Amino acid sequence: MTDTGLPKRTLGNTGLQVTTLGYGAMSLDDRFGRTVTVDEARTVLNAVLDAGINLIDTSPDYGPSEEFIGESIAHRRDEYVLATKVGCPVDIDRGQQGHVYTRRNVIAAVEQSLRRMRTDHLDIVQFHGSPSRAALEEDGVLQALEDLRRDGKIRFVGMSGTLPNIEDHLQMGVFEEYQIPYSIVQREHEAAISEAARQGAGTLIRGGVARGGPSEEKAWDVRRLPEVPQERPRQTWEQAGLDVLLDGMNRMEFTLRFTLSHPDVHTTIVGTANLDHLRANCEVARKGVLPADVVAEAKRRLDAAGG
């Protein structure tokens, strides 16, 4: 495959070489203001791979996302690392609210994802929803994934975790990858990212460009960051006076490069169904990290502003 210039990092002890920019397929869901057609999904997913991005993150919760992946790029399966999730209601009453951490539901989710994405293995399977340690130990769900690994259906076990439960997840020492929310306006998990990497786990960041903001062109969009109060990102940015550090960058570029500047971040997923946005994201990722003095000054300003 042609080298497109996207930097790569090793995803912890998994040994997987992943581009620092991954693709978040939640953007193919139809819950966020528009319906993505099959043709549109096929176009964007192939453009993702053509751009050199080699990690795709999805979930059974993300509407038709998994089916789109299977329909559009299953024939290019050797070009990408595929991560999905379990805990999403699959083999239960569909009217039930929230996630379900049972052996039966976990196995059903993996089998469904394999069928939907037309593959014989999933590279990373993550627990969705940051379950408690008690939920993980109650019905043999961890052993269920180990059994699936033994059968060759999954390769690595991960956790989509947040505070406070991520502290227990780290103490358990069983997860090979963590998906963690982090950006310049959401720094609560900064230390958890470093601890995960210290343990040898891969770190996959979501929200690394604050899901559509901070943008000069439109209002902040935090619909996909339920952990963040709606007005907090804008207030944090403005109170810290971060615009003085931009030096010709727009806010999106500064935000993404700040995320990539965390020394223990291996990759950050960014979702879009817009080809222009995809190209812009790749261009920024190629520029790499911010200068160390700029990162330090941004953190100083954020700490002083309480962010």
Backbone bond lengths (Angstrom), bond angles and torsions (degrees), N, CA, C in turn:
res aa  C-N    CA-C-N  psi(-1)  N-CA   C-N-CA  omega(-1)  CA-C   N-CA-C  phi
1 M - - - 1.467 - - 1.527 109.51 -
2 T 1.304 117.83 143.00 1.451 122.79 -178.70 1.521 110.62 -64.42
3 D 1.339 116.54 137.44 1.461 121.30 176.88 1.522 108.83 -74.35
4 T 1.320 116.62 117.83 1.463 121.15 -178.32 1.521 112.61 -97.71
5 G 1.320 117.36 3.47 1.457 120.32 174.72 1.506 115.87 85.87
6 L 1.330 118.09 1.94 1.463 119.01 177.33 1.531 109.22 -74.32
7 P 1.330 117.76 127.92 1.464 119.45 179.28 1.524 111.06 -64.05
8 K 1.338 115.19 152.94 1.460 121.14 176.63 1.521 109.71 -124.24
9 R 1.340 114.30 150.95 1.452 121.27 174.35 1.527 107.91 -134.78
10 T 1.312 115.78 158.30 1.460 120.67 178.05 1.524 109.02 -84.30
11 L 1.320 116.53 129.24 1.464 121.85 -176.89 1.534 109.38 -81.69
12 G 1.323 114.56 74.64 1.459 120.13 178.20 1.512 111.79 58.51
13 N 1.327 115.25 -148.16 1.463 120.76 -177.71 1.520 113.56 -77.40
14 T 1.345 117.53 -0.56 1.468 118.11 174.19 1.518 110.87 -64.58
15 G 1.326 115.92 -26.50 1.458 120.45 -176.67 1.512 114.05 79.44
16 L 1.334 117.67 -4.09 1.456 121.06 179.80 1.527 110.07 -68.46
17 Q 1.319 116.69 131.79 1.461 121.81 175.37 1.528 107.81 -92.59
18 V 1.328 115.86 113.13 1.465 119.60 -175.56 1.528 110.16 -121.47
19 T 1.314 115.33 146.53 1.457 119.43 175.15 1.522 109.34 -68.17
20 T 1.329 115.65 146.13 1.465 119.14 -178.71 1.525 111.64 -64.12
21 L 1.309 117.21 -21.52 1.459 122.15 172.72 1.517 108.80 -106.02
22 G 1.326 116.73 117.15 1.452 122.30 173.61 1.518 109.56 -105.20
23 Y 1.324 115.65 174.12 1.464 120.05 -178.87 1.517 109.82 -113.49
24 G 1.333 115.44 126.27 1.456 121.69 176.91 1.513 110.56 -95.12
25 A 1.328 116.64 110.47 1.466 120.69 -173.99 1.521 112.92 -80.16
26 M 1.328 118.23 2.90 1.462 119.39 171.38 1.526 110.68 -57.12
27 S 1.322 116.55 -28.11 1.466 120.19 -178.44 1.524 112.60 -66.66
28 L 1.338 117.45 -10.73 1.458 120.80 176.40 1.524 112.07 -89.78
29 D 1.336 115.90 -4.58 1.463 120.57 176.37 1.524 108.61 -70.93
30 D 1.320 116.60 156.22 1.460 119.88 -177.45 1.526 112.39 -102.77
31 R 1.331 117.26 17.25 1.465 119.80 -177.41 1.519 112.94 -88.28
32 F 1.326 118.22 -4.11 1.451 120.32 -168.39 1.521 113.03 -117.92
33 G 1.319 116.12 43.28 1.446 118.97 167.50 1.521 116.02 105.32
34 R 1.341 117.91 -17.86 1.465 118.61 179.01 1.523 109.31 -153.14
35 T 1.311 115.04 156.03 1.456 121.07 177.31 1.515 109.15 -98.28
36 V 1.328 116.04 128.33 1.460 121.71 177.05 1.523 107.76 -93.20
37 T 1.308 116.42 126.50 1.461 120.25 179.68 1.524 110.59 -80.62
38 V 1.324 115.81 166.35 1.459 120.76 177.01 1.526 110.43 -59.22
39 D 1.322 116.92 -43.79 1.466 120.25 -179.63 1.521 111.24 -64.29
40 E 1.329 117.34 -41.09 1.461 119.99 178.10 1.522 111.06 -64.03
41 A 1.333 116.41 -42.67 1.461 120.16 178.62 1.520 111.04 -62.74
42 R 1.324 116.64 -42.42 1.468 120.59 179.28 1.529 110.18 -61.06
43 T 1.312 116.04 -42.49 1.470 120.00 -179.32 1.519 111.30 -63.73
44 V 1.320 117.26 -48.10 1.463 119.49 -175.12 1.519 111.32 -71.39
45 L 1.332 118.53 -39.01 1.461 120.07 -178.85 1.529 111.25 -66.80
46 N 1.314 117.86 -39.14 1.462 119.19 175.98 1.526 111.14 -69.97
47 A 1.331 116.65 -33.37 1.467 119.52 175.99 1.523 110.98 -66.10
48 V 1.336 116.74 -35.63 1.461 121.30 175.95 1.524 110.12 -57.68
49 L 1.314 116.84 -49.97 1.463 120.25 -179.27 1.526 111.36 -68.80
50 D 1.325 117.14 -38.67 1.466 120.14 178.39 1.527 111.16 -62.76
51 A 1.340 116.52 -29.74 1.465 120.80 179.18 1.524 112.20 -76.34
52 G 1.321 116.34 -9.72 1.458 120.34 178.28 1.510 114.66 100.66
53 I 1.318 118.35 -4.79 1.459 121.48 177.77 1.525 108.56 -65.56
54 N 1.330 117.02 131.10 1.469 118.15 -174.87 1.523 113.39 -125.16
55 L 1.326 117.35 19.44 1.460 120.39 173.77 1.516 108.92 -133.11
56 I 1.327 116.18 129.12 1.459 122.51 178.66 1.520 108.46 -125.46
57 D 1.324 115.78 127.76 1.464 122.30 -179.96 1.520 109.53 -113.92
58 T 1.326 115.91 133.05 1.457 120.44 -179.02 1.524 109.72 -145.53
59 S 1.321 116.72 -167.38 1.464 122.25 -179.29 1.523 108.90 -168.70
60 P 1.343 117.10 151.13 1.464 119.06 172.12 1.527 112.29 -60.68
61 D 1.317 117.13 -21.41 1.461 121.12 -179.97 1.521 113.41 -73.95
62 Y 1.332 117.76 -15.29 1.459 120.47 -169.79 1.531 111.90 -91.31
63 G 1.312 116.08 55.59 1.452 120.22 175.40 1.520 112.59 52.05
64 P 1.341 117.89 -130.63 1.469 120.81 -177.69 1.527 113.59 -86.27
65 S 1.319 117.29 13.15 1.465 120.81 -173.92 1.519 113.17 -52.64
66 E 1.338 117.61 -50.21 1.461 119.36 -177.70 1.526 111.90 -63.70
67 E 1.332 116.85 -41.00 1.465 119.22 177.84 1.525 110.97 -62.32
68 F 1.331 116.70 -39.86 1.459 119.97 178.17 1.526 111.04 -60.52
69 I 1.323 116.35 -42.17 1.464 120.12 179.40 1.521 110.34 -61.80
70 G 1.327 116.64 -46.66 1.457 119.81 178.96 1.512 112.84 -62.52
71 E 1.315 116.40 -42.26 1.462 121.21 -178.67 1.528 111.68 -68.27
72 S 1.345 116.56 -35.37 1.466 120.45 -167.00 1.519 115.09 -96.28
73 I 1.333 117.76 -37.06 1.470 118.15 -170.70 1.527 113.65 -136.01
74 A 1.320 118.30 13.57 1.463 119.07 177.39 1.533 111.02 -57.89
75 H 1.317 117.01 -30.73 1.464 120.78 179.80 1.526 112.35 -71.76
76 R 1.336 116.95 -9.27 1.471 121.87 178.44 1.536 110.49 -113.95
77 R 1.315 116.51 27.71 1.472 121.78 -170.19 1.522 113.17 -57.44
78 D 1.314 118.30 -29.36 1.464 119.51 -178.29 1.524 112.64 -76.97
79 E 1.337 117.46 0.03 1.463 120.66 -178.29 1.525 113.31 -97.82
80 Y 1.335 118.78 -4.68 1.468 117.93 -175.47 1.520 112.41 -145.42
81 V 1.321 113.48 148.64 1.454 123.09 169.98 1.520 106.81 -84.77
82 L 1.327 116.50 129.02 1.461 121.68 -173.73 1.520 110.43 -112.19
83 A 1.330 115.46 120.30 1.462 121.67 178.84 1.517 109.57 -119.27
84 T 1.332 116.13 133.53 1.457 120.25 174.30 1.522 108.84 -137.92
85 K 1.333 117.59 -164.69 1.465 119.88 -170.39 1.523 111.31 -139.61
86 V 1.327 114.33 160.99 1.463 121.92 173.96 1.525 108.67 -131.16
87 G 1.333 114.51 164.96 1.458 121.03 -172.48 1.515 111.10 106.13
88 C 1.326 115.31 -20.25 1.454 120.80 176.45 1.533 108.45 -67.03
89 P 1.325 118.30 138.95 1.470 119.69 -178.02 1.526 111.45 -61.54
90 V 1.329 116.04 117.45 1.467 121.47 179.90 1.520 110.16 -126.37
91 D 1.321 116.22 -63.75 1.468 120.24 -174.95 1.530 111.06 -100.30
92 I 1.344 115.64 51.27 1.461 121.90 -179.69 1.521 107.96 -147.03
93 D 1.324 114.92 -179.24 1.462 120.97 174.12 1.525 109.03 -60.73
94 R 1.321 116.94 118.10 1.468 120.35 -176.54 1.526 112.56 -64.12
95 G 1.326 117.17 -13.76 1.453 119.27 178.27 1.508 113.43 -79.67
96 Q 1.329 117.30 -9.16 1.458 120.35 -178.04 1.513 110.38 -70.69
97 Q 1.329 115.94 140.04 1.447 121.78 -179.73 1.519 110.67 -91.13
98 G 1.334 115.78 148.41 1.447 120.20 174.48 1.514 113.48 80.53
99 H 1.336 115.06 -175.94 1.451 121.64 -177.84 1.521 110.81 -90.41
100 V 1.329 115.15 158.98 1.463 121.98 -175.14 1.527 108.35 -131.11
101 Y 1.331 115.76 117.05 1.458 120.26 -175.62 1.531 109.32 -108.93
102 T 1.325 114.45 80.83 1.455 121.56 175.10 1.525 108.01 -127.41
103 R 1.310 115.37 155.91 1.462 119.77 178.77 1.531 110.39 -56.72
104 R 1.310 116.18 -46.08 1.456 120.34 -177.32 1.526 111.72 -60.69
105 N 1.327 116.69 -44.78 1.459 119.61 -177.23 1.531 111.45 -70.51
106 V 1.335 117.21 -36.95 1.465 121.07 178.79 1.524 110.62 -63.75
107 I 1.315 117.28 -46.67 1.471 120.46 -179.97 1.527 110.44 -64.34
108 A 1.324 116.08 -41.90 1.469 119.51 179.46 1.524 111.15 -62.17
109 A 1.334 117.00 -37.63 1.467 120.53 -179.88 1.517 111.20 -65.57
110 V 1.328 117.08 -43.75 1.462 120.13 179.45 1.525 110.49 -64.01
111 E 1.328 117.06 -45.66 1.462 119.92 179.80 1.530 110.90 -61.36
112 Q 1.331 116.15 -40.19 1.461 119.70 178.69 1.522 110.70 -64.76
113 S 1.334 117.05 -43.75 1.466 120.16 -179.38 1.519 111.49 -63.12
114 L 1.331 117.13 -39.35 1.459 119.92 177.29 1.526 111.13 -60.37
115 R 1.336 115.94 -43.70 1.461 119.65 179.45 1.527 110.91 -66.27
116 R 1.302 116.08 -47.91 1.463 119.96 -175.99 1.523 111.80 -61.74
117 M 1.320 116.09 -41.46 1.470 119.17 -174.91 1.524 112.88 -94.84
118 R 1.345 115.99 5.69 1.458 122.41 171.33 1.529 111.91 54.10
119 T 1.322 114.77 49.92 1.454 120.76 -179.11 1.523 109.29 -135.60
120 D 1.326 116.41 160.32 1.462 119.33 178.69 1.525 112.31 -97.78
121 H 1.358 116.80 -2.44 1.465 118.99 177.89 1.523 110.45 -156.29
122 L 1.315 115.03 152.62 1.455 123.73 173.97 1.521 107.07 -111.55
123 D 1.314 117.19 128.80 1.466 119.26 -176.62 1.522 112.18 -69.26
124 I 1.327 116.54 -43.30 1.466 120.84 -178.90 1.524 108.39 -135.65
125 V 1.324 116.49 130.67 1.462 121.56 173.47 1.525 107.40 -119.26
126 Q 1.325 115.55 121.36 1.458 121.95 -175.12 1.524 110.74 -111.03
127 F 1.314 116.91 142.14 1.456 119.95 170.45 1.516 108.37 -72.27
128 H 1.321 115.67 127.90 1.465 121.92 -178.53 1.527 109.68 -89.74
129 G 1.319 116.37 144.02 1.464 120.20 169.74 1.514 115.31 88.96
130 S 1.337 118.84 9.35 1.464 122.65 176.70 1.527 112.65 50.08
131 P 1.334 117.76 61.17 1.465 120.33 -177.70 1.524 112.39 -66.14
132 S 1.320 115.70 158.56 1.460 121.13 176.50 1.525 110.09 -70.27
133 R 1.313 115.48 161.05 1.459 119.60 176.36 1.524 110.60 -60.77
134 A 1.331 116.46 -38.20 1.464 120.33 179.68 1.525 110.91 -60.86
135 A 1.339 116.93 -42.29 1.467 120.12 179.50 1.518 111.40 -63.62
136 L 1.320 116.44 -35.88 1.462 120.73 -179.06 1.529 112.36 -72.34
137 E 1.332 116.66 -26.48 1.460 120.75 -175.56 1.522 113.18 -99.99
138 E 1.343 116.84 -0.92 1.461 119.71 -170.49 1.522 113.88 -80.54
139 D 1.315 118.91 -40.48 1.470 120.18 -170.37 1.528 112.45 -129.34
140 G 1.308 116.73 27.49 1.455 119.44 175.32 1.504 115.28 69.51
141 V 1.331 117.58 29.46 1.464 118.91 -176.07 1.528 111.61 -70.81
142 L 1.319 117.66 -34.81 1.459 119.27 176.78 1.533 110.70 -64.97
143 Q 1.313 115.94 -41.68 1.462 119.43 178.00 1.524 110.91 -65.15
144 A 1.326 116.84 -32.48 1.465 120.09 177.64 1.527 110.57 -59.28
145 L 1.341 116.21 -43.40 1.459 118.87 179.03 1.525 111.51 -69.49
146 E 1.328 116.78 -35.50 1.466 118.82 175.86 1.528 110.99 -63.47
147 D 1.322 116.63 -37.57 1.464 120.10 177.37 1.531 110.77 -65.12
148 L 1.334 115.65 -40.24 1.461 119.83 178.13 1.523 111.22 -67.44
149 R 1.320 115.92 -34.73 1.469 119.72 175.88 1.537 110.50 -64.42
150 R 1.331 115.33 -43.72 1.467 120.28 178.54 1.527 110.80 -58.36
151 D 1.326 115.95 -34.13 1.462 120.91 179.65 1.525 113.00 -81.81
152 G 1.338 117.14 0.22 1.456 121.13 177.92 1.516 114.84 80.47
153 K 1.339 117.40 11.19 1.466 120.04 -176.34 1.520 112.99 -87.44
154 I 1.332 117.78 -23.43 1.451 121.68 174.33 1.521 108.12 -134.48
155 R 1.340 115.33 157.95 1.465 119.32 -179.48 1.531 112.07 -108.20
156 F 1.333 117.33 -44.81 1.465 120.33 -175.20 1.526 110.68 -135.99
157 V 1.334 115.28 148.27 1.466 122.44 -177.85 1.526 109.15 -106.00
158 G 1.321 115.45 126.55 1.457 120.48 -177.39 1.517 112.67 -126.45
159 M 1.327 114.57 177.83 1.460 122.40 -179.21 1.520 109.43 -138.58
160 S 1.325 115.96 126.05 1.453 121.12 168.50 1.520 106.17 -90.42
161 G 1.315 116.27 94.74 1.459 120.86 -166.89 1.515 114.02 -120.48
162 T 1.325 114.19 153.29 1.457 121.87 175.48 1.523 109.04 -141.17
163 L 1.318 115.53 163.75 1.454 120.55 172.51 1.526 109.56 -62.52
164 P 1.343 118.30 146.04 1.461 127.16 1.66 1.529 113.67 -87.57
165 N 1.335 118.69 -14.46 1.465 120.22 -171.12 1.517 113.91 -68.01
166 I 1.329 117.15 -22.83 1.457 118.52 -178.39 1.525 111.42 -62.78
167 E 1.321 117.74 -25.45 1.465 119.64 176.86 1.523 110.80 -63.61
168 D 1.334 116.89 -40.56 1.472 120.07 174.95 1.519 111.38 -68.32
169 H 1.334 116.35 -39.17 1.465 119.56 179.42 1.531 110.46 -58.43
170 L 1.319 116.19 -43.99 1.459 120.54 -179.98 1.528 111.19 -64.86
171 Q 1.316 116.42 -37.66 1.466 120.29 179.63 1.527 111.63 -67.93
172 M 1.318 117.14 -29.91 1.465 120.61 179.91 1.526 111.79 -65.65
173 G 1.319 117.01 -32.82 1.452 120.92 175.81 1.516 115.50 66.65
174 V 1.323 117.98 26.53 1.470 120.21 -176.46 1.528 113.12 -111.84
175 F 1.306 117.33 -8.47 1.462 119.70 -173.86 1.527 110.73 -96.70
176 E 1.319 114.95 135.37 1.462 121.30 -176.12 1.523 112.48 -96.30
177 E 1.319 116.04 -8.37 1.462 121.66 179.24 1.516 108.27 -154.59
178 Y 1.324 115.85 144.99 1.464 121.90 176.14 1.524 109.16 -127.25
179 Q 1.339 115.50 133.26 1.457 120.84 168.28 1.522 107.10 -100.80
180 I 1.337 116.07 123.10 1.458 121.46 -168.94 1.525 109.02 -135.52
181 P 1.342 118.39 136.37 1.465 119.55 176.10 1.530 110.72 -76.00
182 Y 1.333 115.66 136.15 1.469 119.37 -179.35 1.515 109.50 -165.61
183 S 1.314 115.53 137.48 1.464 121.74 169.99 1.522 107.22 -164.28
184 I 1.293 116.49 179.34 1.456 121.11 -179.91 1.528 112.05 -62.80
185 V 1.330 117.45 -23.05 1.466 120.68 178.21 1.528 111.81 -107.53
186 Q 1.322 116.45 13.12 1.460 121.02 177.01 1.530 107.77 -149.74
187 R 1.321 115.80 80.64 1.463 121.56 -170.44 1.522 113.07 -103.82
188 E 1.331 118.18 10.40 1.460 120.92 -174.53 1.523 113.31 -59.42
189 H 1.340 116.22 -27.72 1.463 120.14 -174.63 1.526 112.83 -100.80
190 E 1.308 117.67 15.43 1.464 121.38 -177.59 1.529 111.48 -55.12
191 A 1.331 116.00 -47.64 1.466 119.66 -178.45 1.524 111.64 -70.30
192 A 1.329 117.19 -35.46 1.464 120.27 179.78 1.523 111.02 -64.15
193 I 1.319 116.91 -36.55 1.459 120.70 177.36 1.526 109.88 -60.43
194 S 1.319 116.01 -45.89 1.467 120.12 -179.54 1.521 111.65 -65.70
195 E 1.320 117.40 -38.71 1.458 119.98 179.70 1.528 110.69 -67.02
196 A 1.323 116.81 -39.82 1.466 119.88 177.34 1.524 110.06 -60.18
197 A 1.315 117.03 -46.73 1.460 120.53 179.83 1.525 111.22 -65.20
198 R 1.324 116.94 -38.29 1.469 120.38 178.73 1.528 110.70 -59.61
199 Q 1.322 116.20 -35.15 1.462 120.65 179.34 1.530 112.60 -78.16
200 G 1.322 116.80 -6.17 1.458 120.17 179.85 1.507 114.64 96.25
201 A 1.328 117.64 5.16 1.460 121.13 179.74 1.525 110.62 -81.89
202 G 1.321 115.74 152.94 1.447 120.41 172.16 1.516 110.39 -77.92
203 T 1.334 117.23 149.70 1.464 121.20 179.40 1.517 109.77 -121.12
204 L 1.306 115.49 121.97 1.458 124.43 179.90 1.523 106.64 -118.56
205 I 1.320 116.17 119.62 1.463 120.71 -174.19 1.514 110.67 -98.85
206 R 1.330 115.60 135.22 1.459 120.43 169.32 1.526 108.07 -112.59
207 G 1.331 115.73 154.29 1.459 119.21 -178.52 1.508 113.33 76.37
208 G 1.328 118.07 17.68 1.460 121.24 -174.62 1.512 114.77 -68.41
209 V 1.320 117.69 -16.44 1.463 120.77 170.49 1.525 109.46 -118.39
210 A 1.334 115.78 23.89 1.473 122.19 176.83 1.516 112.81 59.16
211 R 1.347 116.77 28.33 1.467 122.87 173.08 1.524 113.09 52.55
212 G 1.312 116.04 54.31 1.458 118.60 175.05 1.504 113.08 105.10
213 G 1.282 120.06 -8.42 1.451 122.97 177.45 1.495 107.79 -143.13
214 P 1.318 118.70 166.70 1.452 126.11 4.41 1.528 112.45 -78.10
215 S 1.282 116.96 126.29 1.453 121.38 -177.40 1.514 110.02 -122.83
216 E 1.326 115.32 141.26 1.457 118.93 176.59 1.524 111.23 -75.01
217 E 1.336 115.88 -23.79 1.455 119.57 -170.37 1.517 114.14 -88.39
218 K 1.329 117.72 -20.11 1.455 118.99 -174.54 1.512 109.87 -150.46
219 A 1.312 115.33 170.59 1.453 119.98 179.36 1.520 110.25 -69.12
220 W 1.325 115.88 159.11 1.454 120.57 177.25 1.523 109.82 -62.17
221 D 1.305 115.13 140.13 1.459 121.15 -179.50 1.522 108.26 -118.93
222 V 1.332 117.00 102.38 1.464 120.13 -178.88 1.521 110.95 -116.55
223 R 1.332 116.99 24.22 1.463 119.15 -179.17 1.515 111.78 -61.08
224 R 1.328 117.51 -26.07 1.449 120.41 -177.09 1.521 111.77 -102.19
225 L 1.318 117.09 11.84 1.456 121.91 175.67 1.524 108.51 -123.61
226 P 1.321 117.81 74.13 1.464 119.65 -175.57 1.514 113.28 -63.30
227 E 1.369 117.41 -16.48 1.455 119.23 179.59 1.528 112.32 -74.34
228 V 1.352 117.44 -13.04 1.453 120.84 -170.21 1.527 110.99 -110.88
229 P 1.347 118.55 122.35 1.462 119.95 173.33 1.529 109.83 -56.77
230 Q 1.313 116.92 143.46 1.457 121.33 -167.44 1.523 113.74 -56.93
231 E 1.327 118.67 -40.06 1.457 120.10 -174.46 1.523 113.26 -91.20
232 R 1.322 117.64 -8.84 1.457 118.76 -173.04 1.518 114.78 -62.97
233 P 1.346 120.45 -42.27 1.464 118.70 -179.11 1.518 113.68 -57.31
234 R 1.327 117.72 -47.67 1.464 120.12 -179.99 1.526 110.49 -62.88
235 Q 1.318 116.68 -43.60 1.461 119.38 -178.80 1.524 111.13 -62.96
236 T 1.324 116.50 -42.34 1.463 120.31 -179.85 1.519 110.65 -61.62
237 W 1.324 115.97 -48.14 1.455 120.97 -179.48 1.527 111.16 -58.43
238 E 1.324 115.73 -49.17 1.463 119.75 -174.24 1.520 111.85 -71.40
239 Q 1.327 117.56 -38.55 1.458 119.58 179.32 1.522 111.93 -66.33
240 A 1.326 116.85 -31.69 1.461 120.21 178.64 1.530 112.40 -81.82
241 G 1.325 117.51 -9.86 1.462 120.57 178.95 1.518 113.02 61.44
242 L 1.322 117.06 42.80 1.457 120.71 -173.00 1.529 113.49 -73.52
243 D 1.324 117.60 -17.48 1.460 119.12 -178.55 1.533 112.29 -59.84
244 V 1.329 117.78 -27.27 1.464 119.97 -178.25 1.527 111.76 -69.48
245 L 1.333 117.55 -12.79 1.453 120.98 -178.80 1.527 113.25 -96.28
246 L 1.312 117.74 -2.88 1.458 120.44 -169.96 1.530 113.25 -66.39
247 D 1.315 118.85 -37.05 1.466 122.90 176.27 1.530 111.66 50.08
248 G 1.322 115.49 49.89 1.453 121.10 176.95 1.514 114.82 91.64
249 M 1.330 118.09 -12.48 1.464 120.98 177.04 1.526 109.68 -79.18
250 N 1.333 117.18 154.63 1.454 118.35 167.08 1.526 108.43 -86.87
251 R 1.303 116.29 171.54 1.465 119.89 -174.45 1.517 112.32 -65.14
252 M 1.338 117.56 -36.15 1.456 119.66 179.42 1.520 110.78 -61.93
253 E 1.329 117.14 -46.52 1.457 120.52 179.84 1.524 110.75 -60.85
254 F 1.316 116.62 -46.55 1.460 120.06 -178.91 1.529 110.50 -60.64
255 T 1.329 116.92 -42.72 1.452 121.67 -177.85 1.526 111.77 -64.80
256 L 1.328 117.16 -46.61 1.455 120.14 -179.80 1.527 111.15 -65.88
257 R 1.311 117.49 -42.23 1.459 119.92 -179.27 1.530 111.42 -69.43
258 F 1.333 117.13 -31.29 1.467 119.28 173.60 1.530 109.94 -62.05
259 T 1.324 117.21 -45.38 1.463 120.63 178.30 1.529 110.88 -58.76
260 L 1.322 116.74 -46.19 1.455 120.66 -178.95 1.526 112.44 -68.07
261 S 1.336 116.88 -16.06 1.462 120.89 -179.40 1.522 112.82 -79.18
262 H 1.320 118.35 -14.95 1.466 119.60 175.05 1.527 106.99 -63.48
263 P 1.319 118.80 121.91 1.471 120.28 -172.70 1.519 114.55 -64.43
264 D 1.325 117.49 -17.26 1.462 120.27 -177.57 1.523 112.95 -106.76
265 V 1.314 117.68 9.93 1.465 121.96 173.26 1.527 108.51 -86.17
266 H 1.313 116.65 127.69 1.459 120.43 179.26 1.528 112.05 -95.09
267 T 1.321 117.12 -39.66 1.457 120.70 178.29 1.519 108.83 -156.35
268 T 1.319 116.18 153.86 1.466 120.88 175.62 1.519 108.87 -129.59
269 I 1.325 116.47 131.87 1.460 119.97 -178.42 1.525 109.92 -91.83
270 V 1.305 114.97 134.70 1.459 122.30 177.15 1.515 107.06 -128.64
271 G 1.317 116.77 130.44 1.454 121.09 -177.13 1.512 112.18 -108.27
272 T 1.308 116.42 140.74 1.454 122.16 173.03 1.516 108.62 -162.18
273 A 1.322 116.20 152.24 1.459 121.28 170.75 1.522 110.08 -110.00
274 N 1.343 116.24 11.11 1.458 122.92 -176.38 1.528 108.70 -108.17
275 L 1.320 116.63 122.57 1.462 120.48 -175.34 1.520 112.27 -65.92
276 D 1.326 117.70 -33.83 1.461 120.23 178.10 1.525 110.42 -66.07
277 H 1.322 116.59 -41.67 1.461 120.04 177.36 1.529 110.57 -64.18
278 L 1.328 116.85 -40.05 1.459 120.75 178.30 1.518 110.73 -59.91
279 R 1.317 116.62 -46.63 1.464 120.55 179.88 1.529 110.57 -62.56
280 A 1.338 117.03 -41.12 1.462 120.49 179.65 1.523 110.93 -64.47
281 N 1.334 116.89 -41.17 1.465 120.23 178.70 1.525 111.11 -61.46
282 C 1.329 116.52 -42.99 1.462 120.63 179.83 1.526 111.04 -65.04
283 E 1.313 116.29 -40.56 1.464 119.58 179.44 1.526 110.86 -61.36
284 V 1.325 116.16 -41.33 1.467 119.86 178.63 1.521 110.91 -66.40
285 A 1.329 116.91 -44.98 1.467 120.10 -179.02 1.520 111.55 -59.86
286 R 1.327 117.31 -34.71 1.464 120.50 178.85 1.529 111.63 -64.89
287 K 1.318 117.60 -27.36 1.470 120.52 179.87 1.521 111.95 -72.28
288 G 1.323 116.51 -21.92 1.458 120.05 174.77 1.511 114.36 79.84
289 V 1.314 115.59 -156.30 1.461 121.79 -170.97 1.523 110.91 -74.85
290 L 1.331 115.03 162.33 1.461 121.70 173.53 1.524 109.92 -77.45
291 P 1.335 117.95 157.69 1.465 119.82 172.85 1.529 110.54 -57.25
292 A 1.323 116.29 143.72 1.466 120.85 -175.42 1.517 112.24 -58.56
293 D 1.330 117.52 -36.78 1.457 119.10 -178.37 1.521 111.65 -69.80
294 V 1.334 116.72 -30.55 1.464 120.17 177.68 1.529 110.19 -70.50
295 V 1.332 117.33 -42.39 1.463 121.03 176.80 1.513 110.37 -60.64
296 A 1.329 116.80 -44.58 1.468 120.52 -179.40 1.516 111.52 -62.39
297 E 1.328 117.26 -41.56 1.457 119.80 -179.82 1.534 111.26 -69.38
298 A 1.332 116.93 -37.19 1.463 119.49 176.97 1.521 110.45 -61.80
299 K 1.342 117.24 -43.74 1.452 120.40 179.38 1.529 110.99 -66.52
300 R 1.319 116.51 -37.46 1.480 118.68 178.15 1.525 110.28 -61.52
301 R 1.323 116.09 -45.41 1.461 120.74 179.80 1.520 111.33 -64.91
302 L 1.320 117.10 -41.31 1.458 120.50 179.43 1.532 111.20 -65.76
303 D 1.323 117.07 -42.02 1.465 120.21 179.13 1.532 110.07 -63.51
304 A 1.316 116.54 -40.77 1.462 120.38 -179.92 1.531 111.12 -65.83
305 A 1.336 115.88 -31.03 1.468 120.19 -179.43 1.517 112.39 -89.39
306 G 1.331 116.80 1.40 1.455 120.84 179.92 1.505 112.90 80.43
307 G 1.352 117.89 20.61 1.455 120.97 -179.77 1.496 113.28 -113.18
